Amino acid sequence: MAADMDYDRIQNLRLEYTDQYVTVNSPRPELARFKGKIGRVITINWNGRALVQFDSGADRGWYDIDLDDLRVVDPPASKTPEGAASPASVPKEGPQHVEYKPSALEVARQARDKTHAQPSGQGGAPSDTQSPSQETAQS
């Protein structure tokens, strides 16, 4: 029965904290490196601690931090400059017409198909017989 209470408690903590922005509010020296940084709670693990991801350059790890050491804050301001439109707010234009240009390989294939389609005797199709110079070169 105690396991059921823990399960319900963890699920409630997950609902409350997941995707919330937090800062570390603790005098503990091992947490001093997070001072002034805003992180996002990824989830609450089974021991009741938050997995927090801080957006600080190349460090994209998840840190296991006790909930007592965290303080929920407002989401950080968007990283787009003021006055600039975000990509989601820019209206998308309809489909644009692009002129079709065949690739060089496709042009070569079309030319080959045209020469093979000519009736024999027209000079475009390769012959199956070899010339005497080709026969001596292969021997």
N, C-alpha and C positions, 0 to 999 in steps of 0.2 A: 504494500500500500504506500510506503514511503517513496517508492520509485515512481508511482503515479503522480504524487505531489511534485516531485522534482521535475518530471516531464512537463507538467502543466506550468510550473514556475519558469522553466527554460523557454517554453513556447511563448509565454506572455512577455518575457524579456526580449525575445527575438522580435515580436511584433512591435514592442515599444522602441527598441534601439536600432534595428536594422535600417541602414541608409540614412541614419542621423549623422550630422556633422558634430564633431567633438574636439575639445582641446584637453590636454593633460593638465590637471589641477592637483599637483601633489608635490610635497617637498622631498620625496624620495630621490636620492642621487641617480639611481639607474634610469629614471624617467626624465632627467634634466635635459637630455638631448632632444626631447619633443617640445620643449618650452617654446611657445609662440607659434607652433605649427597647428594647422587644422587638418584633421583626419576624418575619414568616413568609416563608420562601423559597417563591416562586411556582414558579420553575423555574431551570434552569441554561441560560444561552444558549450559542451555538456558540463563543464565545471563552473559555468556561470560567469565567465570572463568574456570580454569583447575582443573580437579580432578587428583591429583598426588598421586601415591603410592610409598612410600620410602621403600627400602629393608634394614630395620635395625632391625635384630633380630626378636623378637616376634611381633613387631608392623607392621601389614600389612594393616593398615587402609588407606582410601582414604581421602586426604585433599583438600579442596576447596581453591585454591590460585589464586590471580589475576595474569593475564599474565604479567603485568608490573613488578611483583616481581620475575619472573622466567628468567633464562638464559639457552638456549639450549646448551648441551655439547655432546661430543662423548660418545658412549656407554661404560660402564665400561668394564674392561678387564675380560675375562672369569675366573671363579673361579677354573678351573683345573690347576694344577701345570704345569710349562713349561716342555715340553718333554713327558708329559702324553697324551695319545690319548683320545680324547673325545669319548663318547659312539657312536655318530653318525658316526665317522670316522673309527671305528673298523669294519672290514669286517665280515659279518655274515656267519657262516658256514651253510651248507645245513642241511636238516633234519637228526637228529641222530637216529639210530636204538636203541630202548630200548626194552630189553627182557620183555615179558609179564609174570607177576606173578599174579596168581589169589589171591584174598584176602581170609582170613580165613573163612569168611562167604560164599564166593562162593565155596570153597572147601567143606564145610559142606553141602551146597545145592546139589552139585554134588554127594556126597556120599549118601545123602538121596534119590536122584533120582535113583541112581543105585540100592539101596535096594528095592525101591518100584517097580522097573521095573522087578524084578525077579518073576517068576511064583509062585503061592501059593504052599506051601508045601516045599519050598526051605529053609525056616527058616529065611529069611531076613525081610519079611513083617510082620507088626504088625497084630495081629488077632483082630477081632471085638468082640469076646467073652471075658468076664472078668473071671478071676479066682475066686474061692469061697472066697479067702481072700480079694480080692478087693471089692466084693459085700458086705461083712460084714463091711468093713471100710467105705463105702459110706452110709450105713443105719443109 
